[in-house]
């Protein structure tokens, strides 16, 4: 007898209510932010001490521009990564978790862009003070390319492939990896989860 291949574990719909799904998505976002914020804090603290170093007086105009870009990028990344936490506190128990998740996702992308800019500028500044201009330019290109590929290009390609596979699936709801998130990042319903009307209501914690 021919056996029908079972659905992979990571493609099976999660058996969770809407509230449970929202809690999980928000916690996953905030957990990822903890990793990013640690790196931003270290970089930001380093940049704040640079102007007080004795050798900073020898930095030329190009180096000062690079420092300003790095400092502004680190500050902007800090704002973006901290914003979802403060908004969650302000909107506490108001039933706004779907809105918070969408905002947190956008803040995360903006924060990653700012952090990539800051890392590139800071690295280029340091190399520019030690090596010739050509080495600094090559360093900037390499760091920017690595950040762009690892943080944006590769996941965007995977997203495009996943959306193409989903559109080709005659029954996408049956093999959806995460039924709680639509293609546009908005929270949606899915099989195995209670609808908004039937899901048990409780405080938004």
C-alpha positions in Angstrom: 0.0 0.0 0.0 1.3 3.4 -0.9 1.7 5.7 2.0 0.8 9.4 1.8 3.7 11.6 2.9 2.8 13.4 6.1 3.0 17.1 6.4 6.4 18.3 7.8 6.2 19.3 11.5 7.1 22.9 10.8 4.4 23.3 8.1 1.5 22.0 10.3 -0.9 24.6 11.6 -0.4 25.5 15.2 -3.2 24.5 17.5 -3.5 27.8 19.3 -6.1 30.4 19.9 -5.7 33.9 18.6 -4.7 35.3 22.0 -2.0 32.6 22.3 -0.7 33.3 18.8 -0.5 37.0 19.5 1.4 36.4 22.8 3.8 34.1 21.0 4.5 36.5 18.1 5.0 39.4 20.5 7.4 37.4 22.7 9.4 36.2 19.7 9.8 39.8 18.5 10.9 41.1 21.9 13.3 38.2 22.4 14.9 39.0 19.1 15.1 42.7 20.1 17.1 41.7 23.2 19.9 40.4 21.1 19.9 43.4 18.8 19.7 46.0 21.6 22.8 44.5 23.3 24.9 45.0 20.2 23.5 48.5 19.7 24.2 49.5 23.3 27.8 48.3 23.1 28.3 50.2 19.8 26.6 53.4 21.1 28.6 53.4 24.3 31.8 53.1 22.3 30.8 55.9 19.9 30.0 58.2 22.8 33.5 58.0 24.2 35.3 58.5 20.9 35.2 62.4 20.8 36.9 62.4 24.2 39.9 60.4 23.0 43.1 62.3 22.4 43.5 60.9 18.9 40.1 62.2 17.7 41.6 65.6 17.1 43.6 64.1 14.2 40.5 62.8 12.4 39.9 64.6 9.1 36.6 66.0 7.8 35.7 62.6 6.2 36.3 60.8 9.4 34.1 63.3 11.3 31.3 62.7 8.8 31.7 59.0 9.2 31.5 59.4 13.0 28.4 61.5 12.8 26.7 58.8 10.6 27.7 56.0 12.9 26.5 57.9 16.0 23.2 58.9 14.4 22.6 55.4 13.1 23.3 53.9 16.6 20.9 56.4 18.2 18.2 55.7 15.6 18.6 51.9 16.0 18.3 52.3 19.8 15.1 54.3 19.4 13.6 51.7 17.0 14.4 48.7 19.1 13.2 50.3 22.4 10.0 51.7 20.9 7.9 48.5 20.9 8.7 47.9 24.6 7.6 51.4 25.6 4.5 51.3 23.4 3.6 47.9 24.9 3.7 49.5 28.4 1.6 52.5 27.3 -1.0 50.4 25.5 -1.1 47.8 28.3 -4.4 45.9 28.6 -6.1 47.8 25.8 -6.4 44.9 23.3 -3.9 46.4 20.9 -1.5 43.5 20.5 -2.1 43.1 16.7 -1.2 46.7 16.2 1.8 46.4 18.5 3.1 43.4 16.5 2.8 45.2 13.2 4.6 48.2 14.6 7.3 46.2 16.2 7.9 44.4 12.9 8.4 47.7 11.1 10.5 49.2 13.9 12.7 46.1 13.7 13.3 46.6 10.0 14.1 50.3 10.4 16.3 49.6 13.4 18.3 47.0 11.4 18.8 49.4 8.6 20.1 52.1 11.0 22.3 49.5 12.7 23.8 48.4 9.4 24.6 52.0 8.5 26.2 52.6 11.9 28.3 49.5 11.8 29.5 50.3 8.3 30.4 53.9 9.2 32.1 53.0 12.5 34.2 50.2 10.9 35.1 52.5 8.0 36.1 55.2 10.4 38.5 53.0 12.3 40.1 51.5 9.2 40.4 55.0 7.7 42.6 56.1 10.6 44.9 53.0 10.3 45.1 52.2 6.6 45.0 54.0 3.2 41.7 55.3 1.8 41.4 52.3 -0.6 41.4 49.9 2.3 38.7 52.0 4.1 36.5 52.0 0.9 36.9 48.3 0.5 36.0 47.7 4.1 32.9 49.8 3.8 31.8 47.9 0.7 32.4 44.5 2.4 30.6 45.4 5.7 27.7 47.0 3.9 27.4 44.0 1.5 27.5 41.5 4.4 24.8 43.4 6.4 22.6 43.8 3.3 22.8 40.1 2.3 22.5 38.5 5.7 19.8 40.9 7.1 17.8 41.9 4.0 18.5 40.3 0.7 18.6 36.6 1.8 15.4 36.8 3.9 13.6 38.7 1.1 14.5 36.0 -1.4 13.2 33.4 1.0 10.1 35.4 1.5 9.5 35.7 -2.3 10.0 31.9 -2.7 7.6 31.2 0.2 4.9 33.4 -1.2 5.3 31.8 -4.6 5.0 28.4 -3.1 2.0 29.5 -1.1 0.2 30.9 -4.2 0.9 27.7 -6.1 -0.6 25.6 -3.3 -4.2 24.8 -4.0 -5.0 24.7 -0.3 -2.6 27.2 1.4 -4.4 27.2 4.7 -3.6 23.5 5.2 0.2 23.9 4.9 0.7 27.3 6.3 3.8 27.5 8.6 2.5 30.3 10.7 -1.2 30.8 10.3 -1.1 33.9 12.5 0.8 36.1 10.0 -0.2 37.1 6.5 2.1 38.0 3.6 1.9 41.7 4.5 2.9 41.0 8.1 -0.6 41.6 9.5 -2.1 39.2 12.0 -4.6 36.9 10.4 -6.6 33.9 11.4 -5.7 30.3 10.4 -6.8 26.7 10.7 -6.3 25.3 14.2 -6.9 28.6 15.8 -10.1 30.1 17.2 -11.6 33.0 15.3 -11.7 36.5 16.8 -15.4 36.1 17.6 -15.1 32.7 19.2 -11.8 33.0 20.9 -12.0 33.4 24.7 -11.6 36.9 25.8 -9.1 37.8 28.5 -6.9 40.7 29.6 -4.2 41.8 27.2 -1.1 41.1 29.2 
